[in-house]
Structures are given as C-alpha cells and as structure tokens.
Amino acid sequence: RDGCGVGEAAASGPHSLGVQGCADEMPAKRKALCIGVNYAGSDSELRGPVNDALRWVDVLTCSLGFPREGVLTMIDEYPSGELVAEDDPNYPRPTQENILEGLDWLVQDASEGDSLVFVFSGHAVQIPDTIAMDSDARLDEALCPVDWDAFEWGVVPYRVITDEVLHQYFARLPSGALLTVVIDACIASSAVRVPLRINFEYPDREMDNHSLTQAEYQDLAFDCDAWLRNAHVNALPRRLPRQPSKPLWSKFAQMFTKETAPPLNEGLAVFCLTACSGSQTALDASLEGIAQGCMSYCLQQALELLNYRCTYLELCEAMDHIARNLRKEVMPYMDQFFQLSYGKNAGPDECLVFDPGSAFVAKDKAKRRRGQRRRPA
C-alpha cells in the first residue's frame, strides 16, 4: 500500500530513552518476515492467520516505518478463499523450505541498529518422545508450516520448525540489533532461548524462562471449553488436532546429534511475545466480524491505542487489559494469558517496540557489565 504515511507515527512520540549508539552514523534497516497459515482444506484448518499476517504488513509499513520491500509475507490462501499457488507472483507459500529461506533472508547482513521482526500465526505443536527415556529431557516446541505433516527422516520426522532451528538463525544476529518475535500459536513454554519472562496471568512477577521437560508436559491438561464454549465467535484452537511424536529411532539419532549454535549474542536486544503458556489455548476467533488470532487482535489494538509509540512492557500491559475485557464481555472461557520473554541486558521497560534506537540498549549494558567484571577489586 502506498501513501499510508510510512514512518510518521514511529518518528515522534512522548518517549525518549536517550540510548547511546551508532543510530545516527549508519542507516538502520527494518526487516520483517510475516507468516500466516490457514492450512486451507486440511483437517487442521484455521480462519484467521492469513488475516493476521496481512494486517501486520499494514501495521509495519503504514505505522511503524518499515519499507514495503523490507517486509516478506507468506500466506497459503487469499482472504477470498483462493489458494496461493506454488508459483504465485505475490506471495510465497509458507512451506518449511520457504520459511527457512525467509529466516535466512531476515538475519543475513544484519548489523548494529537494525530492527528485525518475525511474526508467525498458525498452529504450533509440542513434540514428546514416544518412549520417554529421560523424563527431564527438554520438550521440543515447533511451528507448523503448511506442509508440516510431510514425513521426513530426521530427529523430528516432520516438516516442522523447532525452537532449536529458530535459535540457530537468531544466534547469527549481532550485538546492537533489535529482534522482536511474535508467535500467535499454542506455545507451552518458550519459543526463544532467553532467560527472563513475564506471564501476564501474574503480571507483577518476573520469572525464569525455562523450557518444559517431557515429564512436565505429560502433566498438562488442556481445557477444551476454551474453544468449544466460545463457539459463538467461531473459536478454534491454534494447536494441531493430532500430535506428532518422535519415534524410537529418532531418539537414538538425537543421541548422536549435538546442538552447534552458540547462545544468543549478549548485546542483542530480543523480545518474544507468545499467545499462551502451559496448558492454555491460543484462540482463533471472529472478533469485530473478522477471523483473527486473539493475541494478534489485542496486540494490534494496543499498538493503535498507544499511537505506535510505547515500550514493550506498556504494550503488553495494554494487550492484557484488552484481553481481560474480551474475557469478561465476549469469551468467558478464554484461558490464554500472554507471555513476554526477553534477555537480561534489555528490559521491556527500557526499549521502544520495533524502534531501531532501542537496538543499542543490550549492547551498551553488556559492555558496562563486562567492564565491571574486569575492574580490579
């Protein structure tokens, strides 16, 4: 879309964090990968993810200063219901291969001052071991591309994108960049490997952001009322109707496979917003007559309410307020509470959402911490 005032809302506002860095010395890049998967025609079909992704394109380009050529969008059908073909001239289909190529595009040539965004709306899934040889083993979380159920020989025998794979891409990002991840799907624990999290069911607490173990996942009990008793808004769970699992042979293969990606750069400012945690359900619903994700609706409403100029903490507080009103007035059985996870060197009250000027917060704090560690007693 042209002529929508790109960057005007992001260029002014009440906040000024005074971040020191190189933002004035080099042009910051703004890049985003927005993915919406409706799984059209399958037994896991959703109605809202494509609408989420297309609205994100509008929000990023018309209100947050992202250039249209800097936003890569993948959908599997048009809002009209027409399927996106493999050779569609407008949008790549969100297959595993295309999403991985998109992630590579997102992180390649990233530099200080860049603001990078990864948005996924669709199904997520947890992948337990068929035979739990170690109940304390870490549970795999995965995003589901449109071709997720195509069988492949590997540690995870489906074309899903695990949190480990996401980490391998994000670990390539340099100090002094800002990464924002938005996942409107059923994530039980964490999609990004950062140490801290706020669960907005208990918004006054900062907690450790740890992955679920196999044993913890087995103890979860999902409440089907979250969508069955919200049928008046066509609610659906953004969780697969059937659960893929690792066969025994893949467990043995994993014993000989080591993670090779380093931890995220301590100077990378990273924030991950997810729709729910534990046994909660991320909902797909018809809100204001439009099929969309509940988290995407609350997030985009909150951004508009705050004039697209706020910290990550202010954004999530506004999202939580909107969600609580939804629960009170529209969907009384909605059980999801939003999650915000982040690193130790850039807090959610220190950084403006999607703002390249906030990209240096983590780098500067990491540098000060290194200096303190080296200072003689």
N, C-alpha and C positions, 0 to 999 in steps of 0.2 A: 504494500500500500504506500502510495506517495502522498506528500502533503499532509502528514499527520503530526507535524511538529516534533520530529525526532530530536530527542535530547533536551527539549525545552524544560520538561519537568525535572530532569536529572541535573540540570545546570544551576538550579537555585533551590533554596530551602532554608529552614531555620537552623540546620545543624552545621557545625564547623568543628571538625575534630582536630585540626592542626597537625595532621600526620606529616612527618618528615620523610622525604624520599625523593625519587627522581621523576615524579609525575610530570613536572614542568620541562624536563630535559628531553623526554622522548614521548612520542605519541603512544598512548595506551591503546591496546587492541581490546575490542569487545567481541567475544565469540560465544555462540550458544548452539547446543545440539538439543533439539526438542523432538521427542518421540511420543506418538500416541498410537496405541494398538487396540483396535476393537475386536480382533480375532473373528472377523465377519464370516458367517456361515459355519462356524465351528460350534461344538458343544460348550465352549467357554466364552461365548460371545458377550461383549460389553457394548454399551451405547455411548459412553462419554469420553473415553480417552482421546479420540481424534479431535473432538471439540476443545478439550483441554489444550492440546498441542497447538492448535491453530490460534486459540486465544492468547497463548503465550507469545506467539510470534507478534501479534498486535501489541501486547504489553511491552515487550522488549524493544521493538522498533519504534513505536509511537510515543512511549512514555519514559523509556529508560536509556535512550541514546545508543542502542545497538544498531549498526548499519544492517540493512536488509541482506546484503551479501555476506554478512557475518553470522547469519542465523541459518543453520541447516535443519530442515524439518523432514521427519519421516512419518508417514501415516499409511494405513493399509486400505482405507476407503475414504471417499469424499463424504461430506455431510449429507449429500443427496442419496447416499447408499451405493453409488457406483464404486466398484472396486478399483484400487490403484494397480495398474498393470506393472509387470516387471520392467518394461521399457517406458514407463510414464515420464513425460517430459518435465513434469512439475515437481514430483515428489518421489524419492526412493522409497521402496517398501521396507519396513522395519524388520528385515531378516537378521539373523545373527551376524552374517557376514557384513551386511551393510552397516549395522550398528557398530561393529568393531572398527570398520573403516572410518565411521563418523567420529568415534572416540579418538582414533589416531589423528584425524584432521583437527579435532578440538585442542589436543595437547601439543601438537607439533609446532615448533618455533615459538612456543610461549616464552615470554620474557617478563622482567620486572614491570609492575604497573598494569599488567593485563587483568581483565575481569572475564572469567570463563564460567559458563553456566551449562549444567547438564540436567535436563528435565526428562523424566520418564513417567508416563501414565499408562497403566495396563495391569497385567497380572504379575505378581511376584509369588515365589514359592520357597518353602524350606525343604531341603533335601536330606532326610535322615538316612543313615545306613540301614540296609536290610537286616544285617546281623550286627548288632551294636557290640563290637569288640572292645570298645573303650567308651564308657558312658560319659566320661569327662571330655571326650573329643569335641572339638568346635563344630557347631552346626553350620552347614553351608546355606547362605541366603542367595537367591538368584532372581534376576529379572527374566521375563519370558518374552522373547521376540515372537513375531507372528509364526515362525516355523519352529517353535520351541520343541515340539514333540517328534521331530525327525530324529531317529535313533542314530547315534554315533558311538564308535568305540573310543572310550576315554575314561578318565577318572569319574566324570559326570556324564553319563551316556545319553545326554540330550543336548539340543542346541540352545541351552540357557546361557545367561551371562552371570556368573557368580560374583559375589563381592570380592573374591580374590582377583578375578580378572579386572574388575573396575580398579582395584588398588594398583595393579600393575601399570595401568595407564596414568592414574593420578600421581603415582610416585615419580613420574617423569617431569612433573611441574617444578619450576624453580622457586627459590626464595624470592619474596617480593611480589608474588602473584596472588590473586583472589579467586578461589574456586567456590561456587555455590551449586549444590546438588539438591534437586527437588524430586522426590520419588512418591508419587501418589499411587501406592500399591501396598499390599499387605506384607510389611517387613516386620519380623518378630523381634529383632534385636537391633542390629546396626548394619548399614549399607556401606559406610565409610569408616576406615580404621583410624579414628581419632579418640582421644582419651576421655572427653567430658560430654555430658548430655544433660538436658533439661527435659523431663517428662511433664507435659502440661496438664496431666491429671493432678500433679503435685508441683505447681509452677514455682514454688519458693525454694525448691531443693535442686542443687547441682549434684549430679551423681557420676560415678564412673561409668563409662560407656563400654560395656563388655559384651562380647558375643555370647549367645546362648550355647549351652552344651547339649549334646544328644539327650542326656537324662532330663535336663530342664525342659526341653521341647516336648518330650514324651508326657510330661505332667500337665501340659497346657490343655484347656478345654474350651473349644470355640463355641460361642453362643449364636446359634442360627437365627434367633429372634432379631438380631441386629439388622438383618435384611428381610426376613420373612414377615415381620410385623411392621415393616416400613414399606409394604407393597404399594401404598397409596402414592408413593413418589417413585415407583418402579425401581426400588433399591436392589442392587446386586453386589455381591462381594467381589473385591478385586483380588481374589485368591483362586487358584485353579480348582475346578471341581474334582480333580483327582490328583493325587500326589505322586510325583516321580520319586524314585528312591534309587540308591546306589546298590547294584548287585554285589555279591561277594567278590567277584573277580576284580571289580573296580576298587574295592577296599584294599586288596593286595597290591594293585597297581599304585595306589596312593602311597603305600609304604615306601615305594622307590622313587617317589616324586617329591622334590623339595621346592619350597617357595623360593624364588630367586629375586623378587622385587624388594628393594630396600624400604624402610619406613618412609612415610611422607616427609618432605623437607620441613624442618622445624620453623623455617621462615615463610612457609606457605600459609596464608590465611584461608581457612576452609570451614564452610558451614554446610551442614546437611539437614534438610527438613524432610521428615518422613511422616506418613499419614497415621501411623499407629504403632503399637508395640505388643509383644507377648501374644495373648490370645484374642486381642481386639481385631476388628474388621474394618479395613479401609473400604468405604462405600462408594459405589457408582449410583447416582440418583438423578432424578429430574427436578432441578431447582430453578425456580422462576421460568418454568417451561422449557428449560434446556438440559439435556442429558450431560452430566459432567461429574467429575470427582468432587466429593465433599471437601477434601483438603484444597484442591485447586480453586474451587469456588471461594472458600474462606480466605485463601492467600491472595487471590486477585482482588477480592472485595476490600481486604485490609490495605493492600497497596494503594488502591484508589482513595480510600478513606484518609490515608496518611499522605496523600499527594505525592506518592512515589519517592518520598524522602524520609527515611527513618533508619534506625538501627535494626539489626536482626532481632534483638530482644523486643523492641517495640512492635515489630511486625508480628512476631509470634504471639505476643500478648493480645494484639488486636485480632489475630486469627482465632485465638482461643475464645475471646469474647463473642465473636460471631458464631462460632461452633456451639457454644453453650446456649445461645439464643435459638439456634437451629434445633438443638436437642429439646429445648423447652417448648417450642412453638410448632415444630414441623415433624421431627423424627425422634420421638421419646425413647426409642430403643437403640438409638445410635450409641455405640460403646467406644468409639475411637477417640483417642486423645493424641494430639500432635507431638512430635519429638523433634528436638533441635540438638544436634551433636556438633562438636567443634574441637579445635585444638587448644593447647594450653597457652599459646602465645598470642592469640587474638580472640578476645571475649566478645560475646554477642552484643554487649552494651558499648563496645568500642568501635565497631565497624558499621558503616552505612551499607545497606543492601545493594549489591551489584555495582558498587561505586569503586572505580579504579583508584581513587585517592585513599581508600582503606586498604589497598593491597599491601602497603608497606608496614602495617601495624605489627604483624607477626615477625617480619624481618627485623624491625627495629628492636622489638622486645627480646627476640632471640639473641641479637647482638649484645644487648645490655646484660643478659643473663650469662653469656659466655665471658664477658668482661669481669663480672662479679666472681665467677668461678676461678678465673685466672689471677685475681687480685690476691696478693700475699696477705696472710693474717697479721 
